[in-house]
């Protein structure tokens, strides 16, 4: 058995917990820094606003390719889009469509018809203000 003097001369430090914490911090900061990179860029048409809603609306984005995105999330099918819009309208939450300038008008018109046939009676269209780059 080693004496007290021999043990204290070369203390051993276990660095494994420190390394684990450092790796966790690195992973956290890498993930936190990359959250905004998944955003979809949509160029909205220009116009003037008639009113501004106080509650946050459910935004259905129509991309250039004609895909639907719910609140900027993953691609949604027309059935998922209708279900989410109907639930939002039933809860009193406004429903808005953000269609890209290059999106096919037929896709936006079909979405409006789908929402109307599903019982969503009030839908807003999002755009950027005129004169704002």
C-alpha positions in Angstrom: 0.0 0.0 0.0 1.3 3.5 -0.9 2.0 5.9 1.9 0.3 9.3 2.1 3.4 11.1 0.9 3.6 9.0 -2.3 0.0 9.5 -3.1 0.0 13.2 -2.7 3.1 13.8 -4.6 1.5 13.1 -8.0 -2.3 13.6 -7.7 -4.3 12.3 -10.5 -7.0 14.5 -12.0 -9.8 12.9 -13.9 -10.5 15.1 -16.9 -13.3 13.0 -18.4 -16.1 15.1 -16.8 -14.5 18.3 -17.9 -14.2 17.0 -21.5 -17.8 15.8 -21.5 -19.0 19.3 -20.4 -16.9 21.0 -23.0 -18.3 18.8 -25.8 -21.8 19.4 -24.6 -21.2 23.2 -24.7 -19.7 23.0 -28.2 -22.7 21.0 -29.4 -25.1 23.5 -27.8 -23.5 26.5 -29.4 -23.2 24.9 -32.8 -26.9 24.0 -32.8 -28.0 27.3 -31.4 -26.1 29.1 -34.1 -27.6 27.1 -36.9 -31.3 27.5 -35.9 -31.9 30.4 -38.2 -30.3 28.8 -41.3 -33.3 26.6 -42.0 -35.5 29.6 -42.8 -37.2 29.7 -46.2 -36.7 32.9 -48.2 -39.9 34.0 -49.8 -40.1 37.2 -51.9 -43.5 38.6 -51.2 -45.4 40.8 -53.6 -45.7 44.5 -52.8 -48.9 46.4 -51.7 -50.5 48.4 -48.9 -51.8 47.0 -45.7 -55.5 47.6 -44.8 -55.2 46.4 -41.2 -52.7 44.7 -38.8 -53.8 41.8 -36.7 -52.9 41.8 -33.0 -52.7 38.0 -32.7 -50.0 36.0 -34.4 -51.6 34.4 -37.5 -51.0 30.9 -38.9 -48.9 31.6 -41.9 -49.1 29.2 -44.8 -46.2 29.8 -47.1 -46.3 28.9 -50.8 -42.8 28.4 -52.2 -41.6 29.0 -55.8 -42.0 25.3 -56.3 -45.6 25.3 -55.2 -45.0 23.5 -51.8 -46.9 24.5 -48.6 -45.1 25.3 -45.4 -46.9 25.8 -42.1 -45.4 28.7 -40.0 -42.2 28.4 -41.9 -41.8 24.7 -40.9 -41.5 21.5 -42.9 -43.4 20.9 -46.1 -47.0 20.1 -45.5 -49.5 18.2 -47.6 -52.8 19.9 -48.6 -54.6 17.8 -46.0 -52.3 18.8 -43.2 -52.5 22.4 -44.3 -56.3 22.3 -44.3 -56.4 20.6 -40.8 -54.0 23.2 -39.3 -55.9 26.1 -40.9 -59.3 24.8 -39.7 -57.9 24.3 -36.2 -56.5 27.8 -36.2 -59.7 29.4 -37.5 -61.8 27.5 -34.9 -59.5 28.9 -32.2 -59.9 32.4 -33.4 -56.4 32.6 -34.8 -56.1 34.4 -38.2 -54.9 32.5 -41.2 -52.6 34.2 -43.7 -51.0 33.1 -47.0 -47.4 34.2 -47.9 -47.1 33.3 -51.5 -43.7 33.8 -53.2 -43.8 36.2 -56.2 -42.6 33.4 -58.4 -45.1 30.9 -57.0 -47.6 29.6 -59.5 -50.9 31.5 -59.2 -52.8 28.3 -59.7 -51.3 26.8 -56.6 -52.3 29.8 -54.5 -55.8 29.8 -56.0 -56.2 26.0 -55.2 -55.1 26.7 -51.7 -57.7 29.4 -51.3 -60.3 27.1 -52.7 -59.2 24.3 -50.4 -59.4 26.5 -47.3 -62.8 27.9 -48.3 -64.2 24.3 -48.9 -62.8 23.3 -45.5 -64.7 26.0 -43.7 -61.9 28.7 -43.3 -63.8 31.8 -44.3 -61.3 34.5 -43.5 -57.8 34.3 -45.1 -55.3 37.2 -45.4 -52.6 37.6 -48.0 -49.1 38.8 -46.8 -47.0 41.1 -48.8 -44.2 43.7 -48.4 -45.0 47.4 -48.4 -44.5 49.4 -51.5 -41.3 51.4 -51.5 -39.6 49.1 -49.0 -36.7 47.1 -50.6 
